Amino acid sequence: MSQILQLLQPIQNVLEYIVVFLYQNVIANYGIVIILLTIVVRLVLTPLTISQTKSMAKMQKMQPQIKELQKKYKDDKQRLQQETMEFYKKNNVNPLAGCLPLILQMPVFFALFQTLRNPTEKVTDVVKDFNFLWMNLNEKDPYYILVILMVVTMFLSTKLSTTDPKQTKIMYLMPVVFGFISWQFPAGILVYWVTTNIWSIGQQYIVNRIVKRDRGKDDKSKSDIKEELSQVQLKEIARKKKKRRKKK
């Protein structure tokens, strides 16, 4: 564990520098500094987030076709796997593409977690007041309000990003598990966590809107194609009738 913390130390040093800078030059309120730090981190990770978001949007867009394959080959798991991989290959989609950006973000999140859980002298020498609203951010929330907010916002974020009905249990289980884990955490970590969840909710809402818009365009295109085919068929029928009349 100590070796992992040593590897994360350079990232933690940068994050602590940002905390000190924000506290000294923007606002001398540790709670708001944590919120601003979370936003800064999310903005820096935006390229990875965009890549992940595009992959998620593409996967959501293809869910109807995936469900059709699941229905068609529900009794043949091996064939279903083959057809699904062939479908991904044909549409130039990597189902793991959405996971890679998340994995690359993990070192930053762990370093941020460590920064807020055990602030070093670099932070404590500058930040003299760790109180925010009703709590001390270096101690656990005495009323567990932040824990409740964390669970609720995580549930909403998971619900917005869940497209497979089979994942419904995860949607309900994950927030409860993380709520149980986090109730003893310092309140500063929960301020970061709630802010991150709210950011994720906004991000996923935008993704869902994009998917819905693109799906509407696809449906309209299909409808236009069907209409054009119908018109061609009607013209062909009329041409044949006219030809038969001439023969008579």
Stockholm file with secondary structure:
# STOCKHOLM 1.0

chainA/1-248         MSQILQLLQPIQNVLEYIVVFLYQNVIANYGIVIILLTIVVRLVLTPLTISQTKSMAKMQKMQPQIKELQKKYKDDKQRLQQETMEFYKKNNVNPLAGCLPLILQMPVFFALFQTLRNPTEKVTDVVKDFNFLWMNLNEKDPYYILVILMVVTMFLSTKLSTTDPKQTKIMYLMPVVFGFISWQFPAGILVYWVTTNIWSIGQQYIVNRIVKRDRGKDDKSKSDIKEELSQVQLKEIARKKKKRRKKK
#=GR chainA/1-248 SS CHHHHHHHHHHHHHHHHHHHHHHHHTCSCHHHHHHHHHHHHHHHTHHHHHHHHHHHHHHHHTHHHHHHHHHHTTTCHHHHHHHHHHHHHHTTCCTTTTHHHHHHHHHHHHHHHHHHHSCCHHHHTTCCCCEETTEETTSCCTTCHHHHHHHHHHHHHHHHHCCCGGGHHHHHHHHHHHHHHHTTSCHHHHHHHHHHHHHHHHHHHHHHHHHHHHHHHHHHHHHHHHHHHHHHHHHHHHHHHHHHHHHC
#=GC SS_cons         CHHHHHHHHHHHHHHHHHHHHHHHHTCSCHHHHHHHHHHHHHHHTHHHHHHHHHHHHHHHHTHHHHHHHHHHTTTCHHHHHHHHHHHHHHTTCCTTTTHHHHHHHHHHHHHHHHHHHSCCHHHHTTCCCCEETTEETTSCCTTCHHHHHHHHHHHHHHHHHCCCGGGHHHHHHHHHHHHHHHTTSCHHHHHHHHHHHHHHHHHHHHHHHHHHHHHHHHHHHHHHHHHHHHHHHHHHHHHHHHHHHHHC
//
